[in-house]
Amino acid sequence: MDPGALLMLRSARGLRSFLYVDVDPCDLKGFEVLEIYHPSMSDGFVNSVMVARKLTDRLIKYEWCTGTRSLNSLKKIRQVMIP
């Protein structure tokens, strides 16, 4: 996958994870998570959606995860340039 390319994943959370794969943002090594959408019971969507961007070789991703999967509490992953 080329650096800068976008990746869209279908995921699930809660009881829906019995039917679909539950993807944790911490599992996406080498990607910057841009957006996570978890549907409510009333909006008609079944799957969660995650959009991520492939990092370039010059970026390092410090992986520290909060263990939560909601967008409001998801901490941004720090990126620094390699000197």
Distance bins in CASP14 RR format, pairs under 12 A and 6 or more apart:
PFRMAT RR
TARGET T0000
AUTHOR 0000-0000-0000
RMODE 2
METHOD distances of the structure
MODEL  1
1 7 1 0 0 1 0 0 0 0 0 0 0
1 28 0 0 0 0 0 1 0 0 0 0 0
1 30 0 0 0 0 1 0 0 0 0 0 0
1 31 0 0 0 0 1 0 0 0 0 0 0
1 52 0 0 0 0 0 1 0 0 0 0 0
1 53 0 0 0 0 0 1 0 0 0 0 0
1 54 1 0 1 0 0 0 0 0 0 0 0
1 55 0 0 0 0 0 1 0 0 0 0 0
1 56 0 0 0 0 0 1 0 0 0 0 0
2 53 0 0 0 0 0 1 0 0 0 0 0
2 54 1 0 0 1 0 0 0 0 0 0 0
2 55 0 0 0 0 0 1 0 0 0 0 0
2 56 0 0 0 0 1 0 0 0 0 0 0
2 57 0 0 0 0 0 1 0 0 0 0 0
3 30 0 0 0 0 1 0 0 0 0 0 0
3 31 0 0 0 0 0 1 0 0 0 0 0
3 32 0 0 0 0 0 1 0 0 0 0 0
3 53 0 0 0 0 1 0 0 0 0 0 0
3 54 1 0 1 0 0 0 0 0 0 0 0
3 55 1 0 0 1 0 0 0 0 0 0 0
3 56 1 1 0 0 0 0 0 0 0 0 0
3 57 1 0 0 1 0 0 0 0 0 0 0
3 58 0 0 0 0 1 0 0 0 0 0 0
3 59 0 0 0 0 1 0 0 0 0 0 0
4 30 0 0 0 0 0 1 0 0 0 0 0
4 31 0 0 0 0 1 0 0 0 0 0 0
4 32 0 0 0 0 1 0 0 0 0 0 0
4 34 0 0 0 0 0 1 0 0 0 0 0
4 52 0 0 0 0 0 1 0 0 0 0 0
4 53 1 0 1 0 0 0 0 0 0 0 0
4 54 1 0 1 0 0 0 0 0 0 0 0
4 55 1 0 0 1 0 0 0 0 0 0 0
4 56 1 0 0 1 0 0 0 0 0 0 0
4 57 0 0 0 0 0 1 0 0 0 0 0
4 58 0 0 0 0 0 1 0 0 0 0 0
4 59 0 0 0 0 0 1 0 0 0 0 0
5 30 0 0 0 0 0 1 0 0 0 0 0
5 31 0 0 0 0 1 0 0 0 0 0 0
5 32 0 0 0 0 0 1 0 0 0 0 0
5 51 0 0 0 0 0 1 0 0 0 0 0
5 52 0 0 0 0 1 0 0 0 0 0 0
5 53 1 0 0 1 0 0 0 0 0 0 0
5 54 1 0 1 0 0 0 0 0 0 0 0
5 55 0 0 0 0 0 1 0 0 0 0 0
5 56 0 0 0 0 0 1 0 0 0 0 0
6 31 0 0 0 0 1 0 0 0 0 0 0
6 32 0 0 0 0 0 1 0 0 0 0 0
6 33 0 0 0 0 0 1 0 0 0 0 0
6 34 1 0 0 1 0 0 0 0 0 0 0
6 35 0 0 0 0 0 1 0 0 0 0 0
6 49 0 0 0 0 0 1 0 0 0 0 0
6 50 0 0 0 0 0 1 0 0 0 0 0
6 51 1 0 0 1 0 0 0 0 0 0 0
6 52 1 0 0 1 0 0 0 0 0 0 0
6 53 1 0 1 0 0 0 0 0 0 0 0
6 54 1 0 0 1 0 0 0 0 0 0 0
7 23 0 0 0 0 0 1 0 0 0 0 0
7 25 0 0 0 0 0 1 0 0 0 0 0
7 28 1 0 0 1 0 0 0 0 0 0 0
7 30 0 0 0 0 0 1 0 0 0 0 0
7 31 1 0 0 1 0 0 0 0 0 0 0
7 32 0 0 0 0 0 1 0 0 0 0 0
7 33 0 0 0 0 1 0 0 0 0 0 0
7 34 0 0 0 0 1 0 0 0 0 0 0
7 35 0 0 0 0 0 1 0 0 0 0 0
7 49 0 0 0 0 0 1 0 0 0 0 0
7 50 0 0 0 0 1 0 0 0 0 0 0
7 51 1 0 0 1 0 0 0 0 0 0 0
7 52 1 0 1 0 0 0 0 0 0 0 0
7 53 1 0 0 1 0 0 0 0 0 0 0
7 54 1 0 0 1 0 0 0 0 0 0 0
7 55 0 0 0 0 0 1 0 0 0 0 0
8 23 0 0 0 0 0 1 0 0 0 0 0
8 28 0 0 0 0 0 1 0 0 0 0 0
8 31 0 0 0 0 0 1 0 0 0 0 0
8 33 0 0 0 0 0 1 0 0 0 0 0
8 34 0 0 0 0 1 0 0 0 0 0 0
8 35 0 0 0 0 1 0 0 0 0 0 0
8 36 0 0 0 0 0 1 0 0 0 0 0
8 37 0 0 0 0 0 1 0 0 0 0 0
8 47 0 0 0 0 0 1 0 0 0 0 0
8 48 0 0 0 0 0 1 0 0 0 0 0
8 49 1 0 0 1 0 0 0 0 0 0 0
8 50 1 0 0 1 0 0 0 0 0 0 0
8 51 1 0 1 0 0 0 0 0 0 0 0
8 52 0 0 0 0 1 0 0 0 0 0 0
8 53 0 0 0 0 0 1 0 0 0 0 0
9 20 0 0 0 0 0 1 0 0 0 0 0
9 21 0 0 0 0 1 0 0 0 0 0 0
9 22 0 0 0 0 0 1 0 0 0 0 0
9 23 1 0 1 0 0 0 0 0 0 0 0
9 24 0 0 0 0 0 1 0 0 0 0 0
9 25 0 0 0 0 1 0 0 0 0 0 0
9 27 0 0 0 0 1 0 0 0 0 0 0
9 28 0 0 0 0 1 0 0 0 0 0 0
9 31 0 0 0 0 1 0 0 0 0 0 0
9 33 0 0 0 0 1 0 0 0 0 0 0
9 34 0 0 0 0 0 1 0 0 0 0 0
9 35 0 0 0 0 0 1 0 0 0 0 0
9 36 0 0 0 0 1 0 0 0 0 0 0
9 37 0 0 0 0 0 1 0 0 0 0 0
9 47 0 0 0 0 1 0 0 0 0 0 0
9 48 0 0 0 0 1 0 0 0 0 0 0
9 49 1 0 0 1 0 0 0 0 0 0 0
9 50 1 0 1 0 0 0 0 0 0 0 0
9 51 1 0 0 1 0 0 0 0 0 0 0
9 52 1 0 0 1 0 0 0 0 0 0 0
10 16 0 0 0 0 0 1 0 0 0 0 0
10 17 0 0 0 0 0 1 0 0 0 0 0
10 19 0 0 0 0 0 1 0 0 0 0 0
10 20 1 0 0 1 0 0 0 0 0 0 0
10 21 1 0 0 1 0 0 0 0 0 0 0
10 22 0 0 0 0 0 1 0 0 0 0 0
10 23 0 0 0 0 1 0 0 0 0 0 0
10 36 0 0 0 0 0 1 0 0 0 0 0
10 37 0 0 0 0 0 1 0 0 0 0 0
10 38 0 0 0 0 0 1 0 0 0 0 0
10 39 0 0 0 0 0 1 0 0 0 0 0
10 45 0 0 0 0 0 1 0 0 0 0 0
10 46 0 0 0 0 1 0 0 0 0 0 0
10 47 1 0 1 0 0 0 0 0 0 0 0
10 48 1 0 0 1 0 0 0 0 0 0 0
10 49 1 0 0 1 0 0 0 0 0 0 0
10 50 0 0 0 0 1 0 0 0 0 0 0
10 51 0 0 0 0 0 1 0 0 0 0 0
11 17 0 0 0 0 1 0 0 0 0 0 0
11 19 0 0 0 0 0 1 0 0 0 0 0
11 20 1 0 0 1 0 0 0 0 0 0 0
11 21 1 0 0 1 0 0 0 0 0 0 0
11 22 1 0 0 1 0 0 0 0 0 0 0
11 23 1 0 1 0 0 0 0 0 0 0 0
11 24 0 0 0 0 1 0 0 0 0 0 0
11 25 0 0 0 0 1 0 0 0 0 0 0
11 27 0 0 0 0 0 1 0 0 0 0 0
11 28 0 0 0 0 0 1 0 0 0 0 0
11 33 0 0 0 0 0 1 0 0 0 0 0
11 36 0 0 0 0 1 0 0 0 0 0 0
11 37 0 0 0 0 1 0 0 0 0 0 0
11 38 0 0 0 0 1 0 0 0 0 0 0
11 39 0 0 0 0 0 1 0 0 0 0 0
11 45 0 0 0 0 0 1 0 0 0 0 0
11 46 0 0 0 0 0 1 0 0 0 0 0
11 47 1 0 0 1 0 0 0 0 0 0 0
11 48 1 0 1 0 0 0 0 0 0 0 0
11 49 1 0 0 1 0 0 0 0 0 0 0
11 50 1 0 1 0 0 0 0 0 0 0 0
11 51 0 0 0 0 0 1 0 0 0 0 0
11 52 0 0 0 0 0 1 0 0 0 0 0
11 69 0 0 0 0 1 0 0 0 0 0 0
12 18 0 0 0 0 1 0 0 0 0 0 0
12 19 1 0 0 1 0 0 0 0 0 0 0
12 20 1 1 0 0 0 0 0 0 0 0 0
12 21 1 0 0 1 0 0 0 0 0 0 0
12 22 1 0 1 0 0 0 0 0 0 0 0
12 23 0 0 0 0 1 0 0 0 0 0 0
12 24 0 0 0 0 0 1 0 0 0 0 0
12 36 0 0 0 0 0 1 0 0 0 0 0
12 37 0 0 0 0 0 1 0 0 0 0 0
12 38 0 0 0 0 1 0 0 0 0 0 0
12 39 0 0 0 0 1 0 0 0 0 0 0
12 45 0 0 0 0 0 1 0 0 0 0 0
12 46 1 0 0 1 0 0 0 0 0 0 0
12 47 1 0 1 0 0 0 0 0 0 0 0
12 48 1 0 1 0 0 0 0 0 0 0 0
12 49 0 0 0 0 0 1 0 0 0 0 0
12 50 0 0 0 0 0 1 0 0 0 0 0
12 69 0 0 0 0 0 1 0 0 0 0 0
13 19 0 0 0 0 0 1 0 0 0 0 0
13 20 0 0 0 0 1 0 0 0 0 0 0
13 21 0 0 0 0 0 1 0 0 0 0 0
13 22 1 0 1 0 0 0 0 0 0 0 0
13 23 0 0 0 0 1 0 0 0 0 0 0
13 24 0 0 0 0 1 0 0 0 0 0 0
13 25 0 0 0 0 0 1 0 0 0 0 0
13 36 0 0 0 0 1 0 0 0 0 0 0
13 37 0 0 0 0 0 1 0 0 0 0 0
13 38 1 0 1 0 0 0 0 0 0 0 0
13 39 0 0 0 0 1 0 0 0 0 0 0
13 40 0 0 0 0 0 1 0 0 0 0 0
13 46 0 0 0 0 0 1 0 0 0 0 0
13 47 0 0 0 0 1 0 0 0 0 0 0
13 48 1 0 1 0 0 0 0 0 0 0 0
13 49 0 0 0 0 0 1 0 0 0 0 0
13 50 0 0 0 0 0 1 0 0 0 0 0
13 68 0 0 0 0 0 1 0 0 0 0 0
13 69 1 0 1 0 0 0 0 0 0 0 0
13 70 0 0 0 0 1 0 0 0 0 0 0
13 71 0 0 0 0 0 1 0 0 0 0 0
14 20 0 0 0 0 0 1 0 0 0 0 0
14 22 1 0 0 1 0 0 0 0 0 0 0
14 38 0 0 0 0 1 0 0 0 0 0 0
14 39 0 0 0 0 0 1 0 0 0 0 0
14 41 0 0 0 0 0 1 0 0 0 0 0
14 46 0 0 0 0 0 1 0 0 0 0 0
14 47 0 0 0 0 0 1 0 0 0 0 0
14 48 0 0 0 0 1 0 0 0 0 0 0
14 69 0 0 0 0 1 0 0 0 0 0 0
14 70 0 0 0 0 0 1 0 0 0 0 0
15 22 0 0 0 0 0 1 0 0 0 0 0
15 41 0 0 0 0 0 1 0 0 0 0 0
15 46 0 0 0 0 0 1 0 0 0 0 0
16 22 0 0 0 0 1 0 0 0 0 0 0
16 38 0 0 0 0 1 0 0 0 0 0 0
16 39 0 0 0 0 1 0 0 0 0 0 0
16 40 0 0 0 0 0 1 0 0 0 0 0
16 41 0 0 0 0 0 1 0 0 0 0 0
16 45 0 0 0 0 0 1 0 0 0 0 0
16 46 1 0 0 1 0 0 0 0 0 0 0
16 47 1 0 0 1 0 0 0 0 0 0 0
16 48 1 0 0 1 0 0 0 0 0 0 0
17 23 0 0 0 0 1 0 0 0 0 0 0
17 24 0 0 0 0 0 1 0 0 0 0 0
17 38 0 0 0 0 0 1 0 0 0 0 0
17 46 0 0 0 0 0 1 0 0 0 0 0
17 47 0 0 0 0 0 1 0 0 0 0 0
17 48 0 0 0 0 1 0 0 0 0 0 0
17 69 0 0 0 0 0 1 0 0 0 0 0
19 46 1 0 0 1 0 0 0 0 0 0 0
19 47 0 0 0 0 1 0 0 0 0 0 0
19 48 0 0 0 0 0 1 0 0 0 0 0
20 39 0 0 0 0 0 1 0 0 0 0 0
20 45 0 0 0 0 0 1 0 0 0 0 0
20 46 1 0 0 1 0 0 0 0 0 0 0
20 47 1 0 1 0 0 0 0 0 0 0 0
20 48 0 0 0 0 1 0 0 0 0 0 0
20 49 0 0 0 0 0 1 0 0 0 0 0
21 27 0 0 0 0 0 1 0 0 0 0 0
21 47 0 0 0 0 1 0 0 0 0 0 0
21 48 0 0 0 0 0 1 0 0 0 0 0
21 50 0 0 0 0 0 1 0 0 0 0 0
22 38 0 0 0 0 0 1 0 0 0 0 0
22 47 0 0 0 0 0 1 0 0 0 0 0
22 48 0 0 0 0 1 0 0 0 0 0 0
22 50 0 0 0 0 0 1 0 0 0 0 0
22 69 0 0 0 0 1 0 0 0 0 0 0
23 31 0 0 0 0 0 1 0 0 0 0 0
23 33 0 0 0 0 0 1 0 0 0 0 0
23 36 0 0 0 0 1 0 0 0 0 0 0
23 38 0 0 0 0 0 1 0 0 0 0 0
23 47 0 0 0 0 0 1 0 0 0 0 0
23 48 0 0 0 0 1 0 0 0 0 0 0
23 49 0 0 0 0 0 1 0 0 0 0 0
23 50 1 0 0 1 0 0 0 0 0 0 0
23 51 0 0 0 0 0 1 0 0 0 0 0
23 52 0 0 0 0 1 0 0 0 0 0 0
23 69 0 0 0 0 1 0 0 0 0 0 0
24 33 0 0 0 0 0 1 0 0 0 0 0
24 36 0 0 0 0 0 1 0 0 0 0 0
24 48 0 0 0 0 0 1 0 0 0 0 0
24 50 0 0 0 0 1 0 0 0 0 0 0
24 63 0 0 0 0 0 1 0 0 0 0 0
24 65 1 0 0 1 0 0 0 0 0 0 0
24 66 0 0 0 0 0 1 0 0 0 0 0
24 67 1 0 0 1 0 0 0 0 0 0 0
24 68 0 0 0 0 1 0 0 0 0 0 0
24 69 1 0 0 1 0 0 0 0 0 0 0
24 74 0 0 0 0 0 1 0 0 0 0 0
25 31 0 0 0 0 1 0 0 0 0 0 0
25 32 0 0 0 0 1 0 0 0 0 0 0
25 33 1 0 1 0 0 0 0 0 0 0 0
25 34 0 0 0 0 0 1 0 0 0 0 0
25 35 0 0 0 0 0 1 0 0 0 0 0
25 36 1 0 0 1 0 0 0 0 0 0 0
25 38 0 0 0 0 0 1 0 0 0 0 0
25 48 0 0 0 0 0 1 0 0 0 0 0
25 50 1 0 0 1 0 0 0 0 0 0 0
25 51 0 0 0 0 0 1 0 0 0 0 0
25 52 1 0 0 1 0 0 0 0 0 0 0
25 61 0 0 0 0 0 1 0 0 0 0 0
25 63 0 0 0 0 1 0 0 0 0 0 0
25 64 0 0 0 0 0 1 0 0 0 0 0
25 65 1 0 0 1 0 0 0 0 0 0 0
25 66 0 0 0 0 1 0 0 0 0 0 0
25 67 0 0 0 0 1 0 0 0 0 0 0
25 68 0 0 0 0 1 0 0 0 0 0 0
25 69 1 0 0 1 0 0 0 0 0 0 0
25 70 0 0 0 0 0 1 0 0 0 0 0
25 71 0 0 0 0 1 0 0 0 0 0 0
25 73 0 0 0 0 0 1 0 0 0 0 0
25 74 1 0 0 1 0 0 0 0 0 0 0
25 75 0 0 0 0 1 0 0 0 0 0 0
25 76 0 0 0 0 0 1 0 0 0 0 0
25 77 0 0 0 0 1 0 0 0 0 0 0
26 33 0 0 0 0 1 0 0 0 0 0 0
26 50 0 0 0 0 0 1 0 0 0 0 0
26 52 0 0 0 0 0 1 0 0 0 0 0
26 61 0 0 0 0 0 1 0 0 0 0 0
26 62 0 0 0 0 0 1 0 0 0 0 0
26 63 1 0 0 1 0 0 0 0 0 0 0
26 64 0 0 0 0 1 0 0 0 0 0 0
26 65 1 1 0 0 0 0 0 0 0 0 0
26 66 0 0 0 0 1 0 0 0 0 0 0
26 67 1 0 0 1 0 0 0 0 0 0 0
26 68 0 0 0 0 0 1 0 0 0 0 0
26 69 0 0 0 0 1 0 0 0 0 0 0
26 74 0 0 0 0 1 0 0 0 0 0 0
26 75 0 0 0 0 0 1 0 0 0 0 0
26 77 0 0 0 0 1 0 0 0 0 0 0
27 33 0 0 0 0 0 1 0 0 0 0 0
27 50 0 0 0 0 0 1 0 0 0 0 0
27 52 0 0 0 0 0 1 0 0 0 0 0
27 63 0 0 0 0 1 0 0 0 0 0 0
27 65 0 0 0 0 1 0 0 0 0 0 0
27 67 0 0 0 0 0 1 0 0 0 0 0
27 69 0 0 0 0 0 1 0 0 0 0 0
28 34 0 0 0 0 0 1 0 0 0 0 0
28 36 0 0 0 0 0 1 0 0 0 0 0
28 50 1 0 0 1 0 0 0 0 0 0 0
28 51 0 0 0 0 0 1 0 0 0 0 0
28 52 1 0 1 0 0 0 0 0 0 0 0
28 53 0 0 0 0 1 0 0 0 0 0 0
28 54 0 0 0 0 1 0 0 0 0 0 0
28 55 0 0 0 0 1 0 0 0 0 0 0
28 61 0 0 0 0 1 0 0 0 0 0 0
28 63 0 0 0 0 1 0 0 0 0 0 0
28 65 0 0 0 0 0 1 0 0 0 0 0
28 74 0 0 0 0 0 1 0 0 0 0 0
28 77 0 0 0 0 1 0 0 0 0 0 0
29 52 0 0 0 0 0 1 0 0 0 0 0
29 54 0 0 0 0 0 1 0 0 0 0 0
29 55 0 0 0 0 1 0 0 0 0 0 0
29 60 0 0 0 0 0 1 0 0 0 0 0
29 61 1 0 0 1 0 0 0 0 0 0 0
29 62 0 0 0 0 0 1 0 0 0 0 0
29 63 1 0 0 1 0 0 0 0 0 0 0
29 65 0 0 0 0 0 1 0 0 0 0 0
29 77 0 0 0 0 0 1 0 0 0 0 0
30 52 0 0 0 0 1 0 0 0 0 0 0
30 53 0 0 0 0 1 0 0 0 0 0 0
30 54 1 0 0 1 0 0 0 0 0 0 0
30 55 1 0 1 0 0 0 0 0 0 0 0
30 56 0 0 0 0 1 0 0 0 0 0 0
30 57 0 0 0 0 1 0 0 0 0 0 0
30 59 0 0 0 0 1 0 0 0 0 0 0
30 60 0 0 0 0 1 0 0 0 0 0 0
30 61 1 0 1 0 0 0 0 0 0 0 0
30 62 0 0 0 0 0 1 0 0 0 0 0
30 63 0 0 0 0 1 0 0 0 0 0 0
30 77 0 0 0 0 1 0 0 0 0 0 0
30 79 0 0 0 0 0 1 0 0 0 0 0
31 50 0 0 0 0 1 0 0 0 0 0 0
31 51 0 0 0 0 1 0 0 0 0 0 0
31 52 1 1 0 0 0 0 0 0 0 0 0
31 53 1 0 0 1 0 0 0 0 0 0 0
31 54 1 0 1 0 0 0 0 0 0 0 0
31 55 1 0 0 1 0 0 0 0 0 0 0
31 56 0 0 0 0 0 1 0 0 0 0 0
31 59 0 0 0 0 0 1 0 0 0 0 0
31 61 1 0 0 1 0 0 0 0 0 0 0
31 63 0 0 0 0 0 1 0 0 0 0 0
31 77 0 0 0 0 1 0 0 0 0 0 0
31 79 0 0 0 0 0 1 0 0 0 0 0
32 50 0 0 0 0 0 1 0 0 0 0 0
32 51 0 0 0 0 1 0 0 0 0 0 0
32 52 1 0 0 1 0 0 0 0 0 0 0
32 53 1 0 1 0 0 0 0 0 0 0 0
32 54 0 0 0 0 1 0 0 0 0 0 0
32 55 1 0 1 0 0 0 0 0 0 0 0
32 56 0 0 0 0 0 1 0 0 0 0 0
32 59 0 0 0 0 1 0 0 0 0 0 0
32 60 0 0 0 0 0 1 0 0 0 0 0
32 61 1 0 0 1 0 0 0 0 0 0 0
32 62 0 0 0 0 0 1 0 0 0 0 0
32 63 0 0 0 0 0 1 0 0 0 0 0
32 74 0 0 0 0 0 1 0 0 0 0 0
32 76 0 0 0 0 1 0 0 0 0 0 0
32 77 1 0 0 1 0 0 0 0 0 0 0
32 78 0 0 0 0 0 1 0 0 0 0 0
32 79 1 0 0 1 0 0 0 0 0 0 0
33 49 0 0 0 0 0 1 0 0 0 0 0
33 50 1 0 0 1 0 0 0 0 0 0 0
33 51 1 0 0 1 0 0 0 0 0 0 0
33 52 1 0 1 0 0 0 0 0 0 0 0
33 53 0 0 0 0 1 0 0 0 0 0 0
33 54 0 0 0 0 0 1 0 0 0 0 0
33 55 0 0 0 0 0 1 0 0 0 0 0
33 61 0 0 0 0 0 1 0 0 0 0 0
33 63 0 0 0 0 0 1 0 0 0 0 0
33 65 0 0 0 0 0 1 0 0 0 0 0
33 69 0 0 0 0 0 1 0 0 0 0 0
33 71 0 0 0 0 1 0 0 0 0 0 0
33 74 1 0 0 1 0 0 0 0 0 0 0
33 75 0 0 0 0 0 1 0 0 0 0 0
33 76 0 0 0 0 1 0 0 0 0 0 0
33 77 1 0 0 1 0 0 0 0 0 0 0
33 79 0 0 0 0 0 1 0 0 0 0 0
34 49 0 0 0 0 0 1 0 0 0 0 0
34 50 0 0 0 0 1 0 0 0 0 0 0
34 51 1 0 1 0 0 0 0 0 0 0 0
34 52 1 0 0 1 0 0 0 0 0 0 0
34 53 1 0 1 0 0 0 0 0 0 0 0
34 54 0 0 0 0 0 1 0 0 0 0 0
34 55 0 0 0 0 0 1 0 0 0 0 0
34 71 0 0 0 0 0 1 0 0 0 0 0
34 74 0 0 0 0 0 1 0 0 0 0 0
34 76 0 0 0 0 0 1 0 0 0 0 0
34 77 0 0 0 0 0 1 0 0 0 0 0
35 48 0 0 0 0 0 1 0 0 0 0 0
35 49 1 0 0 1 0 0 0 0 0 0 0
35 50 1 0 0 1 0 0 0 0 0 0 0
35 51 1 0 1 0 0 0 0 0 0 0 0
35 52 0 0 0 0 1 0 0 0 0 0 0
35 53 0 0 0 0 0 1 0 0 0 0 0
35 71 1 0 0 1 0 0 0 0 0 0 0
35 74 0 0 0 0 0 1 0 0 0 0 0
36 47 0 0 0 0 0 1 0 0 0 0 0
36 48 1 0 0 1 0 0 0 0 0 0 0
36 49 1 0 0 1 0 0 0 0 0 0 0
36 50 1 0 1 0 0 0 0 0 0 0 0
36 51 1 0 0 1 0 0 0 0 0 0 0
36 52 0 0 0 0 1 0 0 0 0 0 0
36 68 0 0 0 0 0 1 0 0 0 0 0
36 69 1 0 0 1 0 0 0 0 0 0 0
36 70 1 0 0 1 0 0 0 0 0 0 0
36 71 1 0 1 0 0 0 0 0 0 0 0
36 72 0 0 0 0 1 0 0 0 0 0 0
36 73 0 0 0 0 0 1 0 0 0 0 0
36 74 1 0 0 1 0 0 0 0 0 0 0
37 43 0 0 0 0 1 0 0 0 0 0 0
37 45 0 0 0 0 1 0 0 0 0 0 0
37 47 0 0 0 0 1 0 0 0 0 0 0
37 48 1 0 0 1 0 0 0 0 0 0 0
37 49 1 0 1 0 0 0 0 0 0 0 0
37 50 1 0 0 1 0 0 0 0 0 0 0
37 51 0 0 0 0 1 0 0 0 0 0 0
37 69 0 0 0 0 0 1 0 0 0 0 0
37 70 0 0 0 0 0 1 0 0 0 0 0
37 71 1 0 0 1 0 0 0 0 0 0 0
37 74 0 0 0 0 0 1 0 0 0 0 0
38 45 0 0 0 0 1 0 0 0 0 0 0
38 46 0 0 0 0 0 1 0 0 0 0 0
38 47 0 0 0 0 1 0 0 0 0 0 0
38 48 1 0 1 0 0 0 0 0 0 0 0
38 49 0 0 0 0 1 0 0 0 0 0 0
38 50 0 0 0 0 1 0 0 0 0 0 0
38 68 0 0 0 0 0 1 0 0 0 0 0
38 69 1 0 0 1 0 0 0 0 0 0 0
38 70 1 0 0 1 0 0 0 0 0 0 0
38 71 1 0 0 1 0 0 0 0 0 0 0
38 72 0 0 0 0 0 1 0 0 0 0 0
38 74 0 0 0 0 0 1 0 0 0 0 0
39 45 1 1 0 0 0 0 0 0 0 0 0
39 46 1 0 0 1 0 0 0 0 0 0 0
39 47 1 0 0 1 0 0 0 0 0 0 0
39 48 1 0 0 1 0 0 0 0 0 0 0
39 49 0 0 0 0 1 0 0 0 0 0 0
40 46 0 0 0 0 0 1 0 0 0 0 0
40 48 0 0 0 0 0 1 0 0 0 0 0
48 69 0 0 0 0 1 0 0 0 0 0 0
48 70 0 0 0 0 0 1 0 0 0 0 0
48 71 0 0 0 0 0 1 0 0 0 0 0
49 71 0 0 0 0 0 1 0 0 0 0 0
50 69 0 0 0 0 1 0 0 0 0 0 0
50 71 0 0 0 0 1 0 0 0 0 0 0
50 74 0 0 0 0 0 1 0 0 0 0 0
51 71 0 0 0 0 0 1 0 0 0 0 0
52 61 0 0 0 0 0 1 0 0 0 0 0
52 77 0 0 0 0 0 1 0 0 0 0 0
53 59 0 0 0 0 0 1 0 0 0 0 0
53 61 0 0 0 0 0 1 0 0 0 0 0
53 77 0 0 0 0 0 1 0 0 0 0 0
53 79 0 0 0 0 0 1 0 0 0 0 0
54 61 0 0 0 0 0 1 0 0 0 0 0
55 61 1 0 0 1 0 0 0 0 0 0 0
55 62 0 0 0 0 0 1 0 0 0 0 0
55 63 0 0 0 0 0 1 0 0 0 0 0
55 77 0 0 0 0 1 0 0 0 0 0 0
55 78 0 0 0 0 0 1 0 0 0 0 0
55 79 1 0 0 1 0 0 0 0 0 0 0
55 80 0 0 0 0 0 1 0 0 0 0 0
55 81 0 0 0 0 0 1 0 0 0 0 0
55 82 0 0 0 0 0 1 0 0 0 0 0
56 79 0 0 0 0 1 0 0 0 0 0 0
56 81 0 0 0 0 1 0 0 0 0 0 0
56 82 0 0 0 0 1 0 0 0 0 0 0
57 81 0 0 0 0 0 1 0 0 0 0 0
57 82 0 0 0 0 1 0 0 0 0 0 0
58 79 0 0 0 0 1 0 0 0 0 0 0
58 80 0 0 0 0 1 0 0 0 0 0 0
58 81 1 0 0 1 0 0 0 0 0 0 0
58 82 1 0 1 0 0 0 0 0 0 0 0
58 83 0 0 0 0 0 1 0 0 0 0 0
59 77 0 0 0 0 0 1 0 0 0 0 0
59 78 0 0 0 0 0 1 0 0 0 0 0
59 79 1 0 1 0 0 0 0 0 0 0 0
59 80 1 0 0 1 0 0 0 0 0 0 0
59 81 1 0 0 1 0 0 0 0 0 0 0
59 82 1 0 0 1 0 0 0 0 0 0 0
60 77 0 0 0 0 0 1 0 0 0 0 0
60 78 0 0 0 0 1 0 0 0 0 0 0
60 79 1 0 0 1 0 0 0 0 0 0 0
60 80 1 0 1 0 0 0 0 0 0 0 0
60 81 0 0 0 0 1 0 0 0 0 0 0
60 82 1 0 0 1 0 0 0 0 0 0 0
60 83 0 0 0 0 0 1 0 0 0 0 0
61 76 0 0 0 0 0 1 0 0 0 0 0
61 77 1 0 1 0 0 0 0 0 0 0 0
61 78 1 0 0 1 0 0 0 0 0 0 0
61 79 1 0 0 1 0 0 0 0 0 0 0
61 80 0 0 0 0 1 0 0 0 0 0 0
61 82 0 0 0 0 0 1 0 0 0 0 0
62 75 0 0 0 0 0 1 0 0 0 0 0
62 76 0 0 0 0 0 1 0 0 0 0 0
62 77 1 0 0 1 0 0 0 0 0 0 0
62 78 1 0 1 0 0 0 0 0 0 0 0
62 79 1 0 0 1 0 0 0 0 0 0 0
62 80 1 0 0 1 0 0 0 0 0 0 0
63 75 0 0 0 0 0 1 0 0 0 0 0
63 77 1 0 0 1 0 0 0 0 0 0 0
63 78 0 0 0 0 1 0 0 0 0 0 0
63 79 0 0 0 0 0 1 0 0 0 0 0
64 74 0 0 0 0 0 1 0 0 0 0 0
64 75 1 0 0 1 0 0 0 0 0 0 0
64 76 0 0 0 0 0 1 0 0 0 0 0
64 77 1 0 0 1 0 0 0 0 0 0 0
64 78 0 0 0 0 1 0 0 0 0 0 0
65 73 0 0 0 0 0 1 0 0 0 0 0
65 74 0 0 0 0 1 0 0 0 0 0 0
65 75 1 0 0 1 0 0 0 0 0 0 0
65 76 0 0 0 0 0 1 0 0 0 0 0
65 77 0 0 0 0 1 0 0 0 0 0 0
66 72 0 0 0 0 0 1 0 0 0 0 0
66 73 1 0 0 1 0 0 0 0 0 0 0
66 74 1 0 0 1 0 0 0 0 0 0 0
66 75 1 0 1 0 0 0 0 0 0 0 0
66 76 0 0 0 0 0 1 0 0 0 0 0
66 77 0 0 0 0 0 1 0 0 0 0 0
67 73 0 0 0 0 1 0 0 0 0 0 0
67 74 0 0 0 0 1 0 0 0 0 0 0
67 75 0 0 0 0 1 0 0 0 0 0 0
68 74 1 0 0 1 0 0 0 0 0 0 0
68 75 0 0 0 0 1 0 0 0 0 0 0
69 75 0 0 0 0 0 1 0 0 0 0 0
END
